[in-house]
Amino acid sequence: MIPEPACFLRQLFDRAVEVADPMRSLAGVLPAKPKGRVLVIGAGKASARMAEAVEAAWGPCEGLVITRYGHARPCRGIEIVQAAHPVPDQAGVDATERMLRLLDTAREGDFVLALISGGASALLCAPAKGMSLADKQQVNAALLASGAPILAMNTVRKHLSRVKGGQLAAAAYPARLLALMISDVPGDDPAFIGSGPTVGDATTPAEARAILDRWQVPVPAAALAALQHSGVIPPGDPRLSRTENVIYAAPAQSLAAAAAFAAPGARVRTLGDRIEGEARDIARDQAVMAIDIASGLEPGDRPVLLLSGGELTVTRTGDGVGGPNAEFCLALALALNGHPRIHAIACDTDGVDGAAEVAGALVGPDTLATPGAAEALARNDAHGFFARARAQVVTGPTLTNVNDFRAILILPPDG
């Protein structure tokens, strides 16, 4: 039996987050603590929790990890520094420089453990030569507003950095480096998790420039000049020969956990964990699918649950406050037009949808009873709308990050 729909959908989301918690998932892939000098470094919204899990297994360690403001965890040896996300700040720049100086002390025989999760692209910030922090901030803000997919954004970020695209691993050489990663990118390519600081990259500055042109991303002249002197490390470079990259938590695992939780009461259809595209477009497509399924259900049938993950984008044209998950929910509600038997949730598993301290939103038959939905969508003000509708999902920092989670529950008609 399915409990009250909104409660059930929230339970699914909580289950998806729970299985990706580093305190539950990291110990199983952590090797025995090596002998000799060990350095722990990391960046991302889950990195402090990952560091906490490492010290729970290994005891106090030397190291430095950079996480988002509000996401710090208590560690006994590893220093946790908080910085801004999604647009970097001076705290992130200063901490990254300190991390590079720490890696400069690494020698052959030392062991470096890198903890990388989503958010590292902004938190691990070392602007390319000739670029200021203000230049970097302008590029990041413009990319976020452009509607470009995350893989394209990360390609640009790599070529405008002194630490991304394998450069962090090169800085640790000749020490041995193991990178443990939580994936937040469609396809789980380690080269794009946190812009691949420990992974060689075959993209070129010309490809980065083409991305800027295709999505009409306005960038300062210093960024265009920096593209001519990219330090990205190509695959096969000897400085990467002692680096191992391991993805140990990914969106597929969280969707599978949610599916298993729901299976006793519903027929589950997983649409994929790597869906990309404009949030409102994907919402309309999934609304059409849900309405079609609803029309085929009869009294006594089991409910149908549609699950999906990935990373949607928003091309910002309005002046509102929103994020991809809330915008998906708002567009979905408009497309469903108050359908009496369809409910939904869409949330970012890190608890932060866009730049707001809101994970996402819930949709039900009465969502449009709150006026102004179409106007809010036109202004990209999904968070404002769902705040008025009292349908926001607010979790606080979840301390993990396996990308977006979406679930649409389709109920049969009453008998």
C-alpha positions in Angstrom: 0.0 0.0 0.0 1.2 3.5 -0.8 0.9 6.0 2.1 -0.1 9.6 1.7 1.6 10.6 -1.7 3.6 13.6 -0.5 4.9 11.6 2.5 5.8 8.6 0.3 7.6 10.8 -2.3 9.6 12.5 0.5 10.5 9.0 1.9 11.8 8.0 -1.5 14.1 11.1 -1.7 15.4 10.5 1.8 16.2 6.9 0.9 18.1 8.0 -2.2 20.2 10.5 -0.1 20.7 8.0 2.8 22.4 5.4 0.7 24.9 7.9 -0.7 25.9 9.2 2.8 29.7 8.8 3.0 29.5 7.6 6.5 27.5 4.6 5.2 29.2 4.1 1.9 32.9 5.1 2.0 34.4 2.7 4.4 33.7 -0.2 2.1 36.1 1.1 -0.6 38.7 2.7 1.7 41.9 0.6 1.7 43.9 0.0 4.9 45.8 3.1 5.9 49.2 3.0 4.1 52.4 3.2 6.1 54.4 6.3 5.8 53.2 9.8 5.2 49.5 10.2 4.3 47.9 13.4 3.0 44.2 13.8 2.7 42.9 16.5 0.3 39.5 17.1 -1.2 36.8 19.5 -2.4 33.1 19.4 -2.9 29.8 19.6 -1.0 30.3 16.1 0.3 34.0 16.3 0.9 33.9 17.2 4.6 31.6 14.3 5.3 34.0 12.1 3.3 36.9 13.3 5.4 34.9 12.5 8.6 34.3 9.0 7.3 38.1 8.6 6.5 39.1 9.6 10.0 36.4 7.3 11.5 38.4 4.4 9.8 42.0 5.7 9.9 42.1 8.0 12.8 43.4 11.6 12.6 45.1 12.5 9.3 47.1 15.4 7.9 45.3 17.2 5.2 43.0 20.0 3.9 39.5 19.7 2.5 37.4 22.5 1.0 33.6 22.4 1.3 30.6 24.7 0.9 29.6 27.1 3.6 27.4 25.2 6.1 28.7 21.8 5.1 31.6 21.4 7.5 32.0 18.4 9.7 34.2 17.8 12.8 37.6 16.2 12.0 40.4 15.6 14.3 43.4 16.1 12.0 42.1 17.1 8.5 41.5 20.9 8.3 38.0 21.7 6.9 37.8 25.1 5.0 34.5 26.5 3.9 34.1 28.5 0.7 31.4 29.7 -1.7 29.5 27.7 -4.2 28.4 27.9 -7.0 30.3 31.1 -7.7 33.8 30.9 -6.1 35.1 33.4 -3.5 38.5 34.5 -2.0 38.2 31.8 0.7 38.2 29.1 -2.0 41.1 30.7 -3.8 43.2 31.0 -0.6 42.4 27.4 0.4 43.3 26.0 -3.0 46.6 27.8 -2.9 47.3 26.3 0.5 46.4 22.8 -0.9 48.8 23.2 -3.8 51.6 24.2 -1.3 50.8 21.2 0.8 51.0 18.9 -2.3 54.3 20.5 -3.1 55.7 18.8 0.0 54.6 15.3 -1.2 57.5 13.0 -2.1 57.9 9.6 -3.6 56.7 7.0 -1.1 54.0 9.3 0.2 50.3 8.6 -0.2 47.7 11.2 -1.1 44.0 10.5 -0.7 41.8 12.9 -2.7 38.1 13.2 -1.8 36.1 14.6 -4.7 32.4 15.3 -5.0 30.1 17.6 -6.9 30.7 21.3 -6.1 34.5 20.9 -6.4 34.5 22.9 -9.6 33.7 26.1 -7.7 35.3 25.3 -4.4 38.7 24.2 -5.8 39.5 27.6 -7.4 42.9 28.5 -8.8 42.3 30.9 -11.7 44.4 30.5 -14.8 47.4 32.8 -15.2 46.3 36.3 -16.1 42.8 35.8 -14.6 41.6 37.4 -11.4 39.0 36.0 -9.0 36.6 38.6 -10.4 37.2 37.2 -13.9 36.6 33.7 -12.6 33.4 34.7 -10.8 32.1 36.4 -14.0 32.7 33.3 -16.0 31.0 31.0 -13.5 28.0 33.2 -13.2 27.6 33.5 -17.0 28.0 29.7 -17.5 25.3 29.0 -14.8 22.9 31.4 -16.5 23.6 30.2 -20.1 21.7 26.9 -20.0 24.8 25.0 -21.1 24.9 21.4 -19.8 27.2 20.6 -16.9 29.7 18.7 -19.0 30.1 21.7 -21.3 30.5 24.1 -18.4 33.2 21.9 -16.8 35.1 21.8 -20.1 35.4 25.5 -20.0 36.3 25.5 -16.3 39.1 23.1 -16.8 40.9 25.3 -19.3 40.6 28.4 -17.1 42.1 26.8 -14.1 45.5 25.8 -12.6 44.1 22.8 -10.7 41.4 21.2 -12.8 41.8 18.7 -15.7 44.4 16.5 -14.0 46.5 19.4 -12.7 45.8 18.5 -9.0 47.1 15.0 -9.6 50.2 16.4 -11.4 50.9 18.6 -8.4 50.9 15.5 -6.2 53.4 13.6 -8.3 55.6 11.6 -7.6 53.5 10.6 -4.6 50.9 7.9 -5.2 47.3 9.3 -5.3 44.0 7.6 -4.9 40.9 9.7 -5.7 37.6 8.5 -4.3 34.7 10.2 -6.0 30.9 10.7 -5.5 29.5 11.2 -9.0 27.1 14.1 -9.7 27.5 14.1 -13.5 25.4 12.3 -16.2 27.3 9.3 -17.3 29.6 9.1 -14.3 32.7 10.2 -16.2 35.4 10.9 -13.6 36.9 13.5 -15.9 33.9 15.7 -15.3 33.3 15.2 -11.6 34.4 18.4 -10.0 36.0 19.2 -13.4 38.3 16.3 -13.1 41.2 17.6 -10.9 42.8 14.2 -10.8 41.9 13.0 -14.3 43.7 13.7 -17.6 41.6 15.5 -20.2 41.7 15.3 -24.0 39.6 18.4 -24.7 41.3 21.4 -26.2 41.1 25.2 -25.7 39.4 25.4 -29.1 36.6 23.2 -27.8 36.2 25.4 -24.7 36.0 28.5 -26.9 33.4 26.8 -29.1 31.2 26.1 -26.0 31.4 29.8 -25.1 30.3 30.7 -28.6 27.5 28.1 -28.9 25.8 29.2 -25.6 26.7 32.8 -26.1 28.5 33.0 -22.8 29.9 36.5 -22.2 33.4 36.3 -20.6 36.1 38.9 -19.9 39.0 39.3 -22.2 41.4 37.8 -19.6 39.5 34.5 -19.9 39.8 34.4 -23.7 43.5 35.1 -23.4 43.9 32.4 -20.7 42.5 29.8 -23.1 45.6 30.2 -25.2 47.8 28.9 -22.3 45.7 26.0 -20.9 47.6 23.8 -18.4 45.2 20.8 -18.7 47.0 17.5 -18.4 46.5 15.1 -21.3 45.7 11.4 -20.7 48.9 9.4 -20.7 51.0 12.1 -19.1 53.7 10.5 -16.9 52.6 12.7 -14.0 49.3 10.8 -13.9 51.0 7.4 -13.8 50.6 7.0 -10.1 47.0 8.2 -9.9 44.0 5.9 -9.5 40.4 7.3 -9.8 37.5 5.4 -8.2 33.8 6.3 -8.3 32.2 4.7 -5.3 28.8 6.4 -5.2 26.7 7.4 -8.1 23.1 8.4 -9.0 22.2 4.9 -10.3 22.7 3.5 -6.8 20.4 6.0 -5.2 17.7 5.5 -7.9 18.0 1.7 -7.3 17.6 2.2 -3.6 14.5 4.3 -4.1 13.1 1.7 -6.6 13.6 -1.1 -4.0 11.9 1.0 -1.3 8.9 1.6 -3.6 8.6 -1.8 -5.2 6.3 -3.4 -2.7 3.5 -0.9 -3.4 4.2 0.4 -6.9 5.3 -0.6 -10.4 8.6 1.2 -10.9 9.8 2.5 -14.2 13.3 4.0 -14.1 13.8 6.5 -17.0 17.5 6.8 -16.5 20.1 8.4 -14.3 21.7 10.6 -16.9 18.9 12.8 -18.2 20.0 16.2 -19.4 18.2 19.2 -20.9 16.2 22.3 -20.1 14.2 21.7 -17.0 10.9 22.9 -18.3 11.2 20.8 -21.5 12.0 17.6 -19.6 9.1 18.4 -17.3 6.6 18.7 -20.2 7.8 15.4 -21.7 7.4 13.6 -18.4 4.0 15.1 -17.9 2.8 13.8 -21.2 4.1 10.3 -20.3 2.5 10.4 -16.8 -0.9 11.5 -18.2 -0.7 8.7 -20.8 0.0 6.1 -18.1 -2.8 7.5 -15.9 -5.3 7.1 -18.7 -4.5 3.4 -18.9 -4.9 2.6 -15.3 -8.0 1.0 -14.0 -9.4 0.6 -10.4 -7.4 -2.0 -8.5 -4.2 -1.5 -10.5 -1.0 -0.8 -8.7 0.3 2.7 -8.8 3.1 3.5 -11.2 6.2 5.3 -10.2 8.5 7.1 -12.7 12.1 7.6 -11.4 14.8 9.6 -13.1 18.1 11.4 -12.4 20.7 13.4 -14.2 21.3 17.1 -14.2 18.9 19.5 -15.8 19.6 23.1 -16.6 17.8 26.5 -16.7 18.4 29.2 -19.2 17.9 32.2 -17.0 15.8 35.0 -18.6 13.9 36.3 -15.6 14.7 37.9 -12.3 13.3 35.3 -10.0 14.9 32.8 -7.6 14.9 29.2 -8.8 16.8 26.1 -9.6 16.5 23.2 -12.0 14.5 21.0 -9.7 12.0 23.6 -8.7 11.6 24.8 -12.2 11.0 21.2 -13.3 8.3 20.9 -10.7 6.7 24.2 -11.7 6.6 23.3 -15.4 5.4 19.9 -14.6 2.5 21.3 -12.5 1.5 23.5 -15.3 1.6 20.7 -17.8 -0.4 18.4 -15.5 -3.0 21.1 -15.0 -4.2 19.8 -11.7 -4.5 16.1 -12.7 -6.2 14.5 -9.8 -4.1 11.3 -9.6 -0.5 12.5 -10.3 2.0 13.6 -7.6 5.7 14.4 -8.0 8.9 15.5 -6.3 12.2 16.8 -7.7 15.1 17.6 -5.5 18.9 18.0 -5.6 20.4 15.4 -3.4 22.9 17.9 -1.9 20.0 19.9 -0.5 20.8 22.9 -2.6 18.7 23.6 -5.8 20.5 26.4 -7.7 21.9 28.9 -5.3 19.0 28.6 -2.8 19.1 26.7 0.5 16.1 24.6 -0.8 16.4 21.1 -2.1 13.4 21.2 -4.5 9.6 20.9 -4.4 6.6 18.7 -4.3 3.7 18.8 -6.8 0.2 17.6 -6.3 -3.3 18.0 -7.8 -3.8 21.3 -5.8 -0.5 22.9 -6.7 -2.1 25.3 -9.1 -4.5 26.5 -6.4 -1.7 28.9 -5.6 -2.0 31.7 -8.1 0.8 32.9 -10.4 2.4 29.7 -11.6 2.7 30.7 -15.2 4.1 34.1 -14.3 6.6 32.5 -11.9 7.8 30.2 -14.6 8.3 33.1 -17.0 10.4 34.9 -14.3 12.4 31.7 -13.3 10.9 32.2 -9.9 10.1 28.6 -9.0 11.4 28.9 -5.5 9.2 31.9 -4.8 6.2 30.1 -6.1 6.7 27.0 -4.1 7.4 29.0 -1.0 4.0 30.6 -1.4 2.5 27.2 -2.0 4.2 25.8 1.1 5.5 22.9 -1.1 9.2 23.4 -0.8 11.5 20.6 0.3 14.1 22.0 2.7 16.6 19.5 4.1 19.6 21.6 5.1 23.0 20.2 4.0 22.7 16.5 3.2 26.5 16.1 3.1 26.4 14.1 -0.1 25.7 14.9 -3.8 24.6 12.3 -6.4 22.7 14.8 -8.6 19.0 15.4 -9.1 16.3 13.0 -8.0 12.9 13.0 -9.6 9.9 10.8 -8.9 6.4 11.0 -10.4 3.7 8.9 -8.7 0.6 7.9 -10.8 -2.4 6.6 -8.9 -5.2 4.4 -10.3 -8.8 5.7 -10.3 -10.9 4.8 -7.3 -13.0 1.7 -7.6 
